[in-house]
Amino acid sequence: MTCFICITCGTQFRESGAPPPTCPICEDDRQFVPQSGQEWTDMGALDRTHSVTWNKEAEGVHSLQISPSFGIGQRAFLIEGPAGNILWDCLSLVDEPSKTRIVAMGGLSAIAISHPHFYSSMIEWSAAFDNAPVHIHADDAKWVQRSGPALRLWTGETLRIGQATMIRCGGHFDGSSVLHCPWLEGGRGALFVGDTMQVTMDRKFVSFMRSYPNLIPLAAKAVTAISQAVQPYRFEAIYGAFPGRTVESDGNRVVERSAERYVKAIAG
């Protein structure tokens, strides 16, 4: 039996004797099935051709990415915290060098995931670190393709994880969430957003979409709700899902003016 991994989106599925007939994540209108059709791999095969690369983004913040790029190409984050290390978002590959490094750093106290596109191999990551709890919003539970005892479905608008706070923003998915870490950036705070907000290429704004690959926008009401959800929290930096997508300063104002610009643009 094998836990097959979708090559297009990087999601790991429950054990089966043959690849799943479809990938619901890819068949949803926020993602896509390639013209060549759905293809599958598994952890062992992926480990033979890829590795996890690390980059120190700031004090206490390390990005992890599969190299060469795989699936959606996102980065996950190992966040050092006063109550233990948090893995924000996830990758399809768990390699031995990363296991060794994280254990040497004190292991994981929690795994927190923004939305279904980054569930990837979340249960495998949990199992590698003493079944660290995996926190996803219950509004997105139907998208889970591999479950396990470490999975924690949370409800409501916020969830405390030590001194960090998960904030449900909605928009991209019903349960799309961000993570606020007030101790980072010298106490000025940091916000990890996945692509619930997408840091733009100029790194001066964020943007908002239902689907990025299929270019489906969000309504003004949803964008305003995202901005209002994070408004009570102070944060200097914004860490997006993809390499280089980091806003280094004035994070609160960036979100505010980005929402204003977006709403103005779609209003015509």
C-alpha positions as CSV (number, residue, x, y, z in Angstrom):
1,M,0.0,0.0,0.0
2,T,1.3,3.5,-0.9
3,C,0.4,7.0,0.0
4,F,0.4,8.5,-3.5
5,I,1.2,12.2,-4.1
6,C,-0.3,14.3,-6.8
7,I,2.5,15.7,-9.0
8,T,0.5,18.8,-9.9
9,C,-0.6,20.1,-6.5
10,G,1.6,18.0,-4.2
11,T,-1.2,16.6,-2.1
12,Q,-0.5,13.2,-0.4
13,F,-3.5,10.8,-0.3
14,R,-4.4,8.0,2.1
15,E,-2.9,4.6,1.5
16,S,-4.1,2.6,-1.5
17,G,-3.0,-0.1,-3.8
18,A,-3.2,2.0,-6.9
19,P,-3.1,5.8,-7.6
20,P,-6.4,7.6,-6.9
21,P,-8.7,8.0,-10.0
22,T,-8.7,11.8,-9.6
23,C,-7.4,14.6,-7.4
24,P,-10.3,16.6,-6.0
25,I,-7.9,19.5,-5.2
26,C,-6.8,19.8,-8.8
27,E,-10.3,19.3,-10.2
28,D,-11.7,22.2,-8.1
29,D,-11.9,25.5,-10.1
30,R,-9.2,27.0,-8.0
31,Q,-6.6,24.6,-9.3
32,F,-6.2,22.7,-12.6
33,V,-5.5,19.3,-14.1
34,P,-2.7,19.5,-16.7
35,Q,-3.5,18.8,-20.3
36,S,-1.3,15.7,-20.1
37,G,-3.5,14.4,-17.3
38,Q,-3.1,13.5,-13.7
39,E,0.2,12.0,-12.6
40,W,1.4,10.5,-9.3
41,T,4.5,9.8,-7.3
42,D,5.2,8.8,-3.7
43,M,7.5,9.9,-0.9
44,G,10.3,7.4,-1.7
45,A,10.4,8.3,-5.4
46,L,10.3,12.0,-4.6
47,D,13.1,11.7,-2.1
48,R,15.4,10.1,-4.7
49,T,15.1,13.1,-7.1
50,H,14.4,16.1,-4.8
51,S,15.6,17.6,-1.5
52,V,14.4,20.3,0.9
53,T,16.4,23.5,0.8
54,W,16.6,25.9,3.7
55,N,17.0,29.7,3.9
56,K,17.2,31.9,6.9
57,E,14.7,34.7,6.2
58,A,15.0,36.6,9.5
59,E,15.9,35.9,13.1
60,G,13.8,32.9,14.1
61,V,12.3,32.4,10.6
62,H,13.5,29.7,8.1
63,S,11.9,29.0,4.8
64,L,11.9,25.4,3.4
65,Q,11.3,24.6,-0.2
66,I,11.5,21.5,-2.4
67,S,14.3,21.6,-4.9
68,P,14.0,21.3,-7.9
69,S,10.6,22.9,-7.6
70,F,7.7,20.5,-7.1
71,G,3.9,20.8,-7.2
72,I,2.8,24.4,-6.6
73,G,6.3,25.4,-5.6
74,Q,5.4,26.9,-2.2
75,R,7.7,27.5,0.7
76,A,6.9,26.3,4.2
77,F,8.3,28.1,7.3
78,L,10.0,26.8,10.4
79,I,9.2,29.5,13.0
80,E,11.2,29.5,16.2
81,G,8.9,30.4,19.1
82,P,9.0,30.9,22.8
83,A,6.6,28.0,23.2
84,G,8.3,25.7,20.7
85,N,8.8,25.6,17.0
86,I,5.9,25.9,14.6
87,L,5.9,24.6,11.0
88,W,3.7,27.0,8.9
89,D,2.3,25.4,5.8
90,C,3.7,22.2,4.5
91,L,5.7,20.4,1.8
92,S,5.2,17.2,-0.1
93,L,8.7,15.9,0.9
94,V,10.0,15.1,4.4
95,D,13.7,14.4,3.9
96,E,16.2,13.0,6.5
97,P,18.4,16.1,6.6
98,S,15.4,18.3,7.5
99,K,14.3,15.8,10.2
100,T,17.8,15.9,11.7
101,R,18.0,19.6,11.6
102,I,14.5,20.2,13.2
103,V,15.2,17.6,15.9
104,A,18.4,19.5,16.7
105,M,16.4,22.7,16.9
106,G,14.0,21.2,19.5
107,G,11.4,19.5,17.2
108,L,8.0,20.8,16.4
109,S,5.3,21.9,18.9
110,A,2.7,22.3,16.2
111,I,2.0,22.4,12.4
112,A,-0.4,25.1,11.2
113,I,-1.7,25.1,7.6
114,S,-3.3,28.0,5.8
115,H,-5.5,26.2,3.3
116,P,-6.0,22.9,1.3
117,H,-3.4,23.7,-1.4
118,F,-0.7,23.4,1.2
119,Y,-1.9,20.3,3.1
120,S,0.6,18.4,1.0
121,S,2.2,15.7,3.2
122,M,1.0,17.2,6.5
123,I,0.4,13.8,8.2
124,E,3.8,12.6,7.2
125,W,5.4,15.7,8.7
126,S,3.5,15.2,11.9
127,A,4.5,11.5,12.1
128,A,8.2,12.5,11.7
129,F,8.0,14.7,14.8
130,D,6.2,12.7,17.5
131,N,2.8,13.3,16.0
132,A,2.9,17.0,16.4
133,P,-0.6,18.4,16.2
134,V,-1.7,19.6,12.7
135,H,-4.1,22.6,12.9
136,I,-6.5,23.3,10.0
137,H,-9.8,25.1,10.0
138,A,-12.9,22.9,10.1
139,D,-14.4,24.8,7.3
140,D,-11.9,23.1,4.9
141,A,-12.2,19.6,6.4
142,K,-13.8,18.2,3.3
143,W,-10.6,18.8,1.3
144,V,-8.4,16.5,3.6
145,Q,-7.2,13.5,1.5
146,R,-5.1,11.8,4.2
147,S,-6.2,12.1,7.8
148,G,-4.7,10.9,11.1
149,P,-4.9,11.2,14.9
150,A,-2.7,14.3,14.9
151,L,-5.2,16.3,12.8
152,R,-6.9,19.1,14.8
153,L,-9.9,20.8,13.2
154,W,-10.5,24.2,14.8
155,T,-13.5,26.4,14.6
156,G,-14.3,30.0,15.0
157,E,-12.2,33.0,14.0
158,T,-9.0,32.6,15.9
159,L,-6.9,29.8,17.5
160,R,-4.0,30.4,19.9
161,I,-0.9,28.2,19.4
162,G,1.4,29.2,22.2
163,Q,2.0,32.9,21.7
164,A,1.0,32.7,18.0
165,T,-2.5,33.2,16.7
166,M,-4.2,31.6,13.7
167,I,-6.7,34.0,12.1
168,R,-9.5,32.7,9.8
169,C,-9.7,35.2,6.9
170,G,-11.8,33.2,4.4
171,G,-11.8,34.3,0.8
172,H,-9.4,31.9,-1.1
173,F,-11.1,29.0,0.8
174,D,-13.8,29.2,3.5
175,G,-11.2,28.3,6.1
176,S,-8.2,30.2,4.7
177,S,-6.1,31.4,7.6
178,V,-3.0,33.3,8.4
179,L,-0.6,33.1,11.4
180,H,0.4,36.0,13.5
181,C,3.7,35.8,15.5
182,P,4.1,38.9,17.7
183,W,7.6,38.2,19.0
184,L,9.2,38.2,15.6
185,E,10.8,41.2,13.8
186,G,12.2,42.5,17.1
187,G,8.8,42.4,18.7
188,R,7.1,44.3,15.9
189,G,5.4,41.1,14.7
190,A,5.1,39.1,11.5
191,L,2.2,37.7,9.5
192,F,2.5,34.4,7.6
193,V,-0.2,34.4,4.9
194,G,0.2,31.5,2.5
195,D,-1.7,32.9,-0.5
196,T,-4.7,33.9,1.5
197,M,-3.1,37.1,0.6
198,Q,-0.6,37.0,-2.2
199,V,2.5,39.2,-1.8
200,T,2.9,41.0,-5.2
201,M,6.1,40.9,-7.3
202,D,7.0,44.5,-6.3
203,R,6.7,43.4,-2.6
204,K,4.8,46.7,-1.9
205,F,1.3,45.2,-1.9
206,V,-0.7,42.1,-1.4
207,S,-3.5,40.8,-3.5
208,F,-6.5,38.5,-3.2
209,M,-8.0,35.8,-5.5
210,R,-10.3,32.9,-5.4
211,S,-8.0,31.2,-7.9
212,Y,-4.5,32.4,-8.9
213,P,-3.9,30.0,-11.8
214,N,-7.4,30.4,-13.3
215,L,-7.6,34.2,-12.5
216,I,-10.9,34.2,-10.6
217,P,-11.1,37.3,-8.4
218,L,-12.7,37.7,-5.0
219,A,-15.7,40.0,-4.4
220,A,-15.1,43.3,-2.6
221,K,-16.9,42.0,0.5
222,A,-14.5,39.1,0.9
223,V,-11.5,41.3,0.5
224,T,-12.7,43.8,3.0
225,A,-13.4,40.9,5.4
226,I,-9.8,39.6,5.0
227,S,-8.4,43.1,5.8
228,Q,-10.6,43.5,8.8
229,A,-9.7,40.1,10.2
230,V,-6.0,41.0,10.6
231,Q,-6.6,44.7,11.5
232,P,-6.4,44.2,15.3
233,Y,-2.9,42.6,15.0
234,R,0.3,44.5,14.7
235,F,2.9,43.1,12.2
236,E,5.9,44.6,10.4
237,A,6.7,41.8,7.9
238,I,4.4,39.7,5.7
239,Y,5.7,36.3,4.6
240,G,4.0,35.0,1.5
241,A,3.8,31.5,0.1
242,F,6.5,31.8,-2.6
243,P,10.2,32.5,-2.7
244,G,11.0,36.2,-2.6
245,R,7.4,37.2,-1.7
246,T,8.1,39.0,1.6
247,V,7.0,42.4,2.6
248,E,9.7,43.6,5.0
249,S,8.1,46.6,6.6
250,D,4.9,48.5,7.3
251,G,2.8,45.3,7.0
252,N,-0.4,46.7,8.5
253,R,-0.5,49.6,6.2
254,V,0.4,47.4,3.2
255,V,-2.7,45.2,3.8
256,E,-4.9,48.2,4.4
257,R,-3.9,50.0,1.2
258,S,-3.9,46.8,-0.8
259,A,-7.5,46.1,0.1
260,E,-8.4,49.7,-0.8
261,R,-6.7,49.4,-4.1
262,Y,-8.3,46.1,-5.0
263,V,-11.8,47.2,-4.0
264,K,-11.5,50.4,-6.1
265,A,-10.2,48.5,-9.1
266,I,-13.0,45.9,-9.2
267,A,-15.6,48.6,-8.6
268,G,-14.6,50.2,-11.9
